[in-house]
Amino acid sequence: MSITISRKRKPALSRPAPWRTWIGACGLAATLGTLPAPNIAHAQPAAVRIDIPAQSLNQALLQLGQQAPIEIYFVPGLVAGLNARQVSGTMTPEQALDQLLQGTGIRYVRDGGSITLTSAPGPVQLAPVTVTGAFDATSENTNSYAAQAVTLGKTAESLRETPQSVTVITSRQIEDRGMTTLADAMTAATGITVVPDEYVTGGKYFSRGFQITDIRVDGGAVAALGKNDFIADPDLVKYDRIEVLRGADGLYSGAGEPGGTINLVRKRPLEGFQAKGSVSAGSWDNYRAVADLSSPLVENGKLRGRIVAAADTKHYFYDTAKSAGQTFYGVLEADVAPRTTVMLGASYDKRRETPWYYGLPRYNTGEDIGFTRSTSLATDWSAKHHEAWDIFGDVKHTFANGWKFSLSATHSAQHYNDKYGYLSGAVDPATGDGMAYSGAYFRSAGYQNQLDTNLAGSFELLGRSHDFIIGADYSKHKAHAKRADLTSGGAVNLADVSQAYWPEPETPDFGVGTSYIDFPYYGEERSGAYARLRLSLADPLHVIGGLRISNYKQFLERSGIADDGSANWTERYNFKDNDVITPFGAVTYDLNEAWTTYFSYAEIYKPQAGYLSGPQPGKPLDPITGRTYEWGVKGSHMGGKLNTSAALYYTERNGEAAPDGRYPSDANPDDGSACCYIAQGKVVSRGIDLEASGELAAGWQVYAGYTFNHNKDRQGNQRYAKNTPAHLFKLWSTYRLPGQLNKWMVGGGVTMQSKSSVSGQEWVQSGGEWSQAGYTTRQGGYMLANALVQYDISKSMSATLNINNLFDKRYYSGLGSNSKNNYYGTPRNVMLTMRATF
């Protein structure tokens, strides 16, 4: 048996020392050994604002302890399976507790500022005490846009304790806005630009001008999400929240870009019973159903389980394309010892699509052709099938001295088949010529393994408490694939696009008689060790230092297979960087109970060992390095109901390979290396991040973020990431109407961005000859508006109507070249969702 302590969070500047917690536990033992009579005289605390949604009694009690100046002691088994009603208003803590316990049969006794729950009077034998952490990062059932903590740093820390810019998309936001995919969440996140990708579902994500290439799950080792052979746009039904760090994250991610890191945090079983379900119907035959069940599996609550299932089918605003998918997720969690919890889970994702790749072309002059938004240049026989399986688990143990050990592991496997055809090519405005059908068949299978372990805790030195974490992680992604081009479908004139049709070519069998590219293996392997020390030099002043040592390996073999089965050519890549050090440093200062200011320095690196410095045979170039300097201020207001932050940053990305004209160029087909190059590229990015999330007043939730970014390629003396707008503002807000109208909730928001563009070189065909031509595609700034109306049919059922692109703005969500990759943004659309919670 364990005892949970629910208490109001203390501000960072008055953090209790471990010996105080130990003394409090001893006091609890004495209190429970001789429980006083229930009606004891005491000074009544002042009334405070309480806002606790209907949820499990366990979670409601934890929230009461956070919102009111009171400590509540209870055995989890006592409240397991019980639910609490909504409590909202200005009242004393005991008045709120009376409402929460109404009808449960649970009594309580007060001893000074603390309260102990009991089912019957009499002595209670004290078991090992489990104290709920100072910050619970779970966002489910908090009914808030304000995150209480993040786990990007392996352990739960408040946003004020995290000296970098962080955005959290909470469970409440995901539900209110009808988000279903990672791309939906990134579209809403502060400072993130989502760019449709020519091939990867969901698109690419950019922060501060750099692509986000590192995605972690539950704070563990970097995953292979985002690779074209793993599901890059996972269903959010499996996750409690999405955490996004902007800036370099070399301490925990190792290799990557300095734009940031995404952390997907899985749902876990709840302490009490909860059943949720929803059905949705929307524009373009968009249908979706979700079921989510969590419950204790034994009477004492030590074994808990959760199962989640989702299915959807939809068409798109453009012709031909469609998609259908299913997601299944299950997890078990067991308290195998008073201080040890084991979790084991699995998930399965399946999606079948008629995809449309490569978007729309433009005139070869760069002008917009003016296709209707419903135009699709995909073939109706295109078919993409993707399946993925995950098995994951973790072990968490808290030692008697409060130190915590964690071990997590994930194994994933997938297989992927994709046969597609599309029409592309820059169009001659005079003749309408330039487009032609192309296509390919791609088949792959692979796996990934991730492992992370760490030890974290506090220690006393010179009369002060300090925090330390040390750990190691490992990940490996390996796959094999085959790819064959399909027989060309021929040229199509612009005037004939609407009637054009390419009959389905035969699917290659990759046997004799078929020419294709064979990838026997490809992937990457990462490993590293990390450590971070947080010193408390004074009540308001903390100094943080961290260091990571990383190893990275990238490998690939590919061969061109002729019709007779022989290999025309073979290339092998086998690049590695060992013992790369990435430091981290920060200083935080608590200005008062609400505000903390900080300065941080973080590094990251990106391997480029495949490029060699001259003269031949050459030596591998050092990795590209990225570093972020950031100064900011963070605030936590109204008892943690509202979070605010502001930051100034400066990022450098140095040492990218550029051809060295002093030596002849050459490529080595045996290992894929190329000579001769010099590490001289330099990109700088600087700007401002502003964000506010949480409750402004009773029933009024807001999420707002503004970013300014200026980035420059100093080598080419031009803007580096033109698809990242200089100004990006995102706002979303909901309001629960007061009084007799409180069954209604209304909401809305806007996204505004300044102009953007892309430019580069592409191969074009003219008169039967291929040549390179430059292009520049531009778009002015625009604004999108969204709206929400929700009605609570009963305490357990609601109906929500989401309207996106309310004013039906015509714009491009992705800009490409003259030949392809121009994508219209989604027109006005609606989604009606019926939800039930029990």
NORTAUR-V939459 format. One line per field, one symbol per residue. phi: phi as a letter, one per 20 degrees, with the letter a starting at -180 (. if undefined). A space follows every 10 residues. Layout:
# NORTAUR-V939459
phi = ???
This chain:
# NORTAUR-V939459
phi = .cdeddbffe fgfcfffgff ffffffffff fffcffffed fafffffcfd bcffaffgff fffffeecfb dcdbegffdg neddffcbqe afgffffgff egnemedbcd cmedcdebeb fpfcffeged egggceegef melbeefeac cfemdfcfff eeebfcdcee gffgffemfc cffffffefg mddddgdfce fnnddcclnd feddcdclme ffeegoffdc gecffffedf acdcedofcf fdemfqdffq bdcedffcfe fdfbccbbcc bbgllecbcc cbccafdcfe mfccbbcccb bbbbdcfdfm fbbbbcccbb bdccefbgcc cdcbbbbbcb bccdecdmld ecffenfffn gffefcdeef efbccbcbcc cbabcccdff enfcdcccbb cccbbbcbcb cbdbpfeffe dnepebfcab cccbbabbcc bbbbccadbe blmcecdbcc abbbbbcbbc bcccfeggen ecegfdgfdf bdgfffffdl dfoceadddf aaqbccbacc bbcdeeebge dcddcbbcdc cccccacbce eegeneefbb ccdbdbcdle dcebbaccce fafdccdbcc cccbbcfbff edeefffncg ffffdcbcdb cbccccclmn fcdcbbbdcb cdcdnffcgd ffcfeacdff cmfcccccec fbccbbrccc bbbpeebgnd dbcbbccdcc cbeffelbfe dfeeffcbcc cbbcbefemf effdcdaaac ccbefbacbr dbecdbmnde becebbdcbf fbcdccbbcc cefbfdcbcc ddcdlgelfe bdfbdcefea mdcffffgbc bdcdcccc
